Structures are given as C-alpha cells and as structure tokens.
Amino acid sequence: MLKQLIALSLVVFLGSHFFGHSIMNALAEETEAPAIEKYYTSIEIQKGDSLWSIAATYLENSGMTTAQYVKELKNMNGLKEDTIHSGQYLTVMYFAADTDGGGR
C-alpha cells in the first residue's frame, strides 16, 4: 500500500510539473497587447462634418459609444449644442496603441 501511494504521488508530482511547466512556457510566449493611450489633436471642421461623423472617425479603441464620444467632444470644446460650422477648429481625442511600451 505504501509503495502504491509513493508511486501515485510520484506520478502526480511529475505530471503536475510537466503540465505546469508547459503552461508557464505557453503563457511566457504570449505577447502582451500594447496599452491603448488617449491622445488629443486639433482638427478643422470641413463642410458636411457633424459631431456624430467626427465621433465615428475618432472613437475607435475608446470603449465609448458614439453618443458618449459626442458628449465628451461637446464638453472638451465648450459646446452647448450639436451645431458646428466648417472652418472652426475642434479638439478631438483619439486612441492608439502605446508604441514605445513605456507609458506616458
């Protein structure tokens, strides 16, 4: 009985060591997704632009809905209404992967 218990313990130990090592190697080989950073830029409003079309262009990777992005655009630019005019400038935010890997 003692020999069987020792043999079973050895099998469990070796199996967990092998599979644990394999899992850790697999995890170590995974590349971490780059962090998404928020950036700001100024754009000139073109004829036909709306806050909604601008939001659709810049909200990628933001995690926001179009309505949330429009609300944020209005807050950032001090707009009370949705009306904008060509020739005006707006500050917009966009989201992109951190390319230097070091954060800000």
Secondary structure as the mmCIF struct_conf table of DSSP 4:
data_model
#
loop_
_struct_conf.conf_type_id
_struct_conf.id
_struct_conf.beg_label_comp_id
_struct_conf.beg_label_asym_id
_struct_conf.beg_label_seq_id
_struct_conf.end_label_comp_id
_struct_conf.end_label_asym_id
_struct_conf.end_label_seq_id
HELX_RH_AL_P HELX_RH_AL_P1 LEU A 2 GLU A 29
BEND BEND1 GLU A 30 GLU A 30
HELX_LH_PP_P HELX_LH_PP_P1 THR A 31 ALA A 35
STRN STRN1 ILE A 36 GLU A 44
HELX_LH_PP_P HELX_LH_PP_P2 ILE A 45 GLN A 46
TURN_TY1_P TURN_TY1_P1 LYS A 47 GLY A 48
HELX_RH_AL_P HELX_RH_AL_P2 LEU A 51 TYR A 58
TURN_TY1_P TURN_TY1_P2 GLU A 60 ASN A 61
BEND BEND2 SER A 62 SER A 62
HELX_RH_AL_P HELX_RH_AL_P3 THR A 66 ASN A 77
TURN_TY1_P TURN_TY1_P3 GLY A 78 GLY A 78
BEND BEND3 LYS A 80 ASP A 82
TURN_TY1_P TURN_TY1_P4 SER A 86 GLY A 87
STRN STRN2 TYR A 89 ALA A 97
BEND BEND4 THR A 99 GLY A 102
#
